[in-house]
Amino acid sequence: MWLILPASDNWREKQVPTSFANIGVVVIGRNEGQRLIDCLASLKIDMRKVVYVDSGSTDGSVAAAAKFGVTVIKLDLSQPFTPGRARNEGVVALKAIGQIEFVQFVDGDCELAPGWLAAALAFIAERPDVAVACGRRRERFPERSVYNRLCDIEWDSPIGDTLACGGDSLMRLKAFDEVGGFNLRLIAGEEPELCARLRQRGWKIWRLDAEMTRHDAAMTQFGQWWRRAVRSGYGYAEGSTLAAQSNIWGKAEIRAIFWGGLLPLVIIVGALVYTGMLWLVLVYPLQICQIALRREAANGESWSYALFVTLAKFAEFRGVVKFYWRHWLGQKMELIEYKRPG
């Protein structure tokens, strides 16, 4: 399947090879159901250059993907599932298919925006110093819950030279191979960790002002949001321990420990000695106000964002404790899932 683009001097509309002969796509997923079907249907390229890597789905995702004619890889159940492991194995499969210079990574709960591949390829082809091009990931159904809207805010990162990408991005295979791909031990935060190693080698990560994907968080309950935040905290501690050389999650881990664990402990213990210490609880609403005012106080979403960012520190602290407890006991890593099968 091919895409024809009009000629232009602008990178957004620049003419590129209609076959995308040098691009391959790696899709990863677990129990995404209809979301995966929508994802594959949105790719609009030669399906022989698409690899779907499945992490133990039980909802028929493997069979659904096979109907598209893509290469399907089922990860070995005897080894822990991680996004990095899945993407790395997808790249290996792509290399066996043919000559690939760029890899578009897509999570199975995302749909690729029309025109993204052409725009990203036109940009990265003109910038040999750029290893990763990413764009605007939007939430597919932000109106369905406050948790989905929070995700949509999270995806709205600054334009231009940036520190990291998310799960969806167009990556230069040469740069990917140079740093050894994703850290397969991380259950979260594997993209920023990879980007940190790329930047250490002199590569740039670039956020384009272009639509890239539509994501379906499918979060309608507080418990789902809480588990997602726990996973983030687990990822902070895991990254600080297993990928310390990248030094990306240290500050986030410290904030989670302070706001979610240390400060509450000080307030509780202090209040047992002197009840006036309970006034320290007011630090949290002050923090909420500070975060909201830094954004746009007139915007109602700024206040809900500030509230949940502050509340998330308690869940993140739980994730930090969970990691170190399991690490101390020598237990295997585990996926922390917040979604229901799609």
N, C-alpha and C positions, 0 to 999 in steps of 0.2 A: 504494500500500500504506500502511495507516494503523496507528497504534499508540494504544491507549486506555489511559489511566492513571487510577488512582483519585484522587479529590480528597483534599487534605491541606494542612495549614498549613506543613508542612516543605518546604523547597526540593527535597529529594531526591525527594519524591513529589507535588509540587504539580501540579495539573491544568494542562496546556498545550494549545494547539490541536492536535487530533488529526492534522491534515494536515501539521503542521510547514511551513505555507505560507511562512514567512519564512526558511527554512533551505535552503541549497544545499550540496552536497558536492563537493569536489574530491579525486580520487584520482590519485596519480601513481605511475608504475612503469616498470620496464625488465626484461623477461625474468623476470617473477614467476610465470608459469605458473599452477599450481594455487593458489598463494598469492593471486593476484589474483582468481581465481574465488571463493575463500572470502571474500575481502575484500568483494567486491561483493554476495555473498549475505547478508552480515551487516548490510547497511545498513538494511534494513527501512523505507525511505521511498519516496516517489514517484520512480521511476528517471528521470523526465523532468527532475528537478532534480539529477541527478548527472552530473558531467563526469569522464571518465577521460583523462588526458594521458599519452601514451606517448613515451618517450625512445629511440626506435630499437630496439624489441624485434624479435627474430627468432624467437620461440618461439610465435607465434600469439596473443599477448596481446591484440592489437587485435581480432581476430575474436572471441575469447572475450568481451571486454568488450561488443562490439556486440550480442551475443546477449541481453544484459541490458536492452537498450533505452536505454542511457545515451548521452550525447553523447561521441563519441570524437575526440580531437585528436591528431594525429601531429606532433610537433615537426619543424621544418625541419632536415634533416640538415646543412645548410651552416653552421649556427651551433652553438657548443659547448652540450652538454647540461649543465644545472644544475638542482637541485631548485627553486631560487627561480624560475628562468625557467618551469619547468613549472607551478608553482603560480600564478604571475601570469597565465599564459595561460589556465589553468583558470578563474580568477576572471573574466576578460574574457568567457569563454564563458558563465558563469553569469549575468552581467548581461544578456546578450542573450536569455536564456531567460525571465526574468521578474523580478519584484520580490523582491529578496533582502536581508535585513538581517544575517544571520549565515552564515558559511561554516565548515563542518566540513572540516578538512583531514585526510586519511587517507593514509598511505603504503600502497602496494599489497601490502606484506608483512604487513599488520595486519588483524585482524578487529575490528569495532566491538562493544563489549560491549552486551548488551541493557539498555535503560533509560538509557544514557549521554546520548543526545541530549536526552531529556526533562529529566534532572537538570541538565545543563549549561545548557540554555535557561532553565529556571526560575531558576537562580542568576543568570545574566548579565542576565536581564531585570529583576531586582530591584536590580542594581548598575550604574548608568549610568557609573560610573567605571572599570569593568573592561572591558578590550579583548579579553582572551584568557582563556578558561577551559580548563584541562586537567585530566586525572585520572591515575589509575594505569595506566601501560602495563606489562603483564606479558609475560614471555617465554613463548611457547607450549610449548616443549619444554626446560625448564631441565635436565631429567635426562639429556639426550642428550650434553652435553659441558660441561666447565668453562667454555668460552667463552660458551655460552648462559647459564650461571648468572651469569657476570660481567655480561652485559647486563641480566639481571633485577635485579641489585643496582644497576646504573647507573640504571635507570628509576625506582627508588624514591626520589623526591625529596621534600623537606619539604612539609607541608600549609600552605596559606594563601598570603599575599602572597609572591610569588617573583620571581626575576630573569628567568626565561626558561621557555619551553615547548619541547617537542620537535616532531617532524614531525606529530604528531597533536594537534589542538586545535580548539576552537570559537572563532572569531574574529569580532568585530564589524566588519562591512564598512566602516562609517563610519571607524573607527580605522585599518583597513588602508589605505583610500584616502588618509587624511590624511597618512600617512608614505610613500606611494608604493609600498606593497607590499614584496615581498622584493627583496633585492639579487641580481639575476640573474647576477652575475659569480662568486659564491661557490660552490664545489663542496661545501663542508661548513660547518656552523656558521651557516647562513643564518637559522635560527629565533632563536637568542640575539641575533644582530645586529639583526633586526627588532624584537625585544622591547626592546632597548636604546633604539632610536629612539622606540618607543612610550612608554617610561618618561620619556624626555626631554620628551615632550609632555604629561606628567602622567597618562597612562593607567596602569592597574594590570594585572598578570598574576597570575592566581589559580589555585593548584593545589587542586582539590577532593579531598575524601576519598571518592572514588568510582572504581569500575572504569571504564576508558575503552576500552582496546584490548588485544588479544593480538598480540604481535609474534613473527615467526618469523625469528630471526637466521640460522638454518640454518648455524651455524659448528661444524664438527666437526674441523677441522684447524688446527694452529698457524699455518700459512701464511695462512689466512683472517683469523685474529685479528691477525696481524702487519700485513697490508695495511690492515686497518681502522684500526689505530693509526697507520700511516704517513699515511693519509688525514686523521686528526685533526691531526697535526702540520702537514701541508700546509695544512689549513684555518686553523690558528692563524696561520701566516705570511701566508696570503692575506688573512685578515680584518684583520690588523694593517696590511697594506699598502693594500688596496683599500677598506677600511671603517674607516679610522683614527679617524674622528669618533665611532664607537661605543665605542671603547676597551674591548673586552671580552676580547680574546684575548692582550693584552700579557703578563700574568703567566704564562699557560699556555705561551706561546712561550718566555719566559725560563726557566721550569722545564725545558722540553724541551731547550733549549740547554745549560743548566748540567749537568743530570743525564745527559743522553744524549750530550753532545759535549765540553763544556769540562772537566768533572771527569775523564773518562777520558783526555783529552789531557794534563792536568796529571799524572796518575798515570803514564802511559807515559813522558812526557818526563822527569819527575822521577826515575823509576826508572833511567833511563839514566845519570843523574848520581849518584844515591844510592839503593841498593837498598831502604833503609828506607822510601822513599816508597810502596812496594807495600802497606804497612800501610793506606794510605788506602782500599784496596779494601773494607775493613771498614765504610766509611761506608754502603755499599749494604745489607748485612744489618741494620745499625742503623736505616736508614730504613724497611726492611720491618717491623721490630719496632715502630717508632714508629707507623706507619700502622695496623698490626693492633691495637695497644693503644688507639689512639684510637677504634676501633670497638668490638669486643668480643672480647677475646683468647680467651675460652672457646669462641667460635664458630669452628669449623674453616674456614668460608668467609671469615672475616676475614683469615686468613693467606694463603689463595690469592689473595684480592682484593689484599692488600698486595703480594704477590710480583708479580702481573701489572701492577699500577699502576706499580710501580718499573721493571719490565722494559719497559713501554710507552714509557718516556721515550727509549729508544734508537731505537725505531721512529718516535716522534714527531719526534726530531731528524733522522732521515733524511727525513721528510716536509718539515720546515722547509727543509733544504738543497735538496731537490728543487724546492720552490717558487721559492726565490731564484735557483737556477740557471736554471730555465726563464724566470723573469721577466727576468733579466739578458740572456738570449739572445733575448728578445722572442718566445718560443714561446707558442702558444695553451694555455689551460688544458686539462686532461684529466681525465676521470673516473677515480677510483681505485676499482675494484670488488673486493669480497671474496667476493661470493656466486656460486654456480653457478646457471644458469638453473633456475627452479622447475618 
